[in-house]
Amino acid sequence: MKVRVLLAAWLLMLLPLTAKTVIRTATIVPDGTPLMKALRDMAAEVTRATDGEVEFKFFPGATIGDEKFVLDNMRSSKPVIHAAAFTGVALGMVVPEVRILEIPWFYSSLEETEFVLAALSDRFVGQFENEGFVHLGWNVAGSVYVYSAERVASVEDMKERKPWIWEGDPLAEEVFRAFDINPIPASLTTVLTSLETGLVDTVYNTPSALIGLLWHDHVNFVVDYPIVHTIGAFVMTQQAFEMIPERYRETVLTLCRERSNQITEFLKAENVRAIETLTERGVESVQPDPDDAALFDEKGEEVAEKLTGKLWDERLMERVMDLQDEFREEHAIDD
């Protein structure tokens, strides 16, 4: 794997640059998926709007490496990759407090997550700028569920399974710790192989990502109680942004941010379709035990408290809770 990644990076460095500005962009989104098509459509629109002067060249499906590798490369003195469509895990490696948006069982709905994100966006975007990144737009990728080869309806059932955890994700680590479950850490890029070999038999993801990553062939059940409403974002290094001719920078920024918002709506529809596909393929929906459902909510609050002062500060947590109260009052939602 390391040899392949290093070879790919070396080959990329040999790519000739034409008169136009080529933004080499990495993502874990698999090629050929509806989401990857949406990203390419956005890139094509940027190229048209800049008279062919700015082109995003995508490297999908983690062909360059996982998100940590890509982020490390973007931060290096001689980066090969200029931009990336990242998940919340990688975004948290740059600005840890964005993970406050992904506290499990903490938000009442995807719409509540969107409301809090909209209110805090300027704060987070400014922090990315402080870290040397231009923020090109958010998306809320959808609700994340637990999928398994064997039926899981309780915490005790989960303890009998072989659950995967995203290696190096402090938020996920705290969640499993709260339930006294010992997961199997692995990079996202190795999960499919782990499912095929039986190393893991339980995973978590959005419905559309589950299908896009081909994990769906190895699961038979889904716990019908979303863990989190996950976020993503499109970011570029400041150095790469300054490669773009000055007259086109605002155009690129505006277009990418507008299309990122549209991608959130696109993903909502894709997840609905994915759920229908999974149901047609025989994936059985499992309702969690009522006592465990209440426990999930309790553990979400516990995780939020434990990570306050580590990933985010108390003032931000208070702000988020105020925003939740505002949203729930407006939408008549009981706590």
C-alpha positions, 0 to 999 in steps of 0.5 A, a space after each residue: 500500500 505504501 509503495 503504491 501511494 508513494 509511486 502515485 505521488 511521484 507520478 503526480 509530481 511529474 504531471 506537466 502543468 499547462 498555461 491553465 491552473 490545474 488544482 489536483 484534488 483528492 477524495 475518498 469518494 469512489 469513482 463512478 458514484 453519483 456523488 463523484 459525478 456531482 463533484 465533477 459537474 461542479 468542477 466542470 462549471 468552474 472551468 466554464 466560468 473561468 474560460 478554461 483557465 481553472 481545472 480541478 483534476 480529481 483523484 477519487 477513491 483514495 487512489 492517492 492515499 487515505 485522508 490523513 496521508 492526503 492532509 499531510 501531503 497538503 501541509 508539506 513543503 512540496 505538496 502534490 495535492 492542492 485540494 480535497 473533499 474531506 469527511 468530518 474526521 479529516 476536517 477535525 484533524 485541521 480544526 478539532 472543534 468542528 467535530 462538535 457537529 458530529 457528537 453521536 445521538 446529540 442532535 434531534 435531526 439532520 436539519 438541526 445539524 444543518 441549523 447549527 452548522 449554518 450558525 457556526 460556519 463563519 467561525 469554523 471557516 475562519 479557523 481553517 483560514 488560520 490553518 492555511 486552508 481556503 474553505 470551499 463549502 460544507 455539506 451534510 452528508 447524511 445520517 450514519 447508521 450501524 450495519 452488520 452481518 448478524 442482527 444487532 439490537 442491543 449493546 450486548 449484541 454489539 459486544 458479540 460482534 466485530 465492529 470497525 472503528 475509523 482508526 485515529 478518530 478521537 470521537 469514535 474512540 470515546 463512543 466505543 469507550 463509553 459502551 465498553 466495546 473493543 472495536 477493530 481499528 482500520 483505515 477507511 480504505 481497508 474496511 472492504 477487505 476487512 469485511 471480505 475476510 471477516 476481520 470485521 462484521 459491523 460498520 457504520 456509514 451513511 446509506 449512500 456511502 455504504 453502497 458506494 464503498 461496496 460494503 453493502 454486499 457484506 451486511 444483512 441488518 441495519 440498526 434503525 437509530 441514526 448515530 450522527 448526521 455527518 458533515 464534509 467539506 471541500 478545502 484548498 490550501 491557501 498556496 494553491 488558491 493563490 495559483 488561481 488568477 486573481 480575477 477568477 478567485 472570487 468566482 471559484 470561491 462563490 461557485 464551489 460554495 453554492 454547489 456544495 450547498 446543492 450537494 447537501 440536497 443531492 445527498 439527501 435524495 441519494 440516501 433515500 434512494 440508497 435506503 430503498 436499494 438496501 431494503 430491496 436487497 434484503 437488508 433488514 431494519 432492526 429497532 433497538 431495544 427501548 432501554 438501549 435507545 434511551 442509553 444511546 442518548 445518555 451516552 451521547 451527552 456523556 461523550 459531549 461532556 468528556 470531549 469538552 475541553 479536549 476537542 472544543 471548549 465549554 463556551 462553544 458547547 454552550 453556544 451549540 446548546 443554545 442553538 439547539 434550544 432555538 431550533 427545537 423551540 421553533 420546530 416544537 421539538 421536545 428535548 
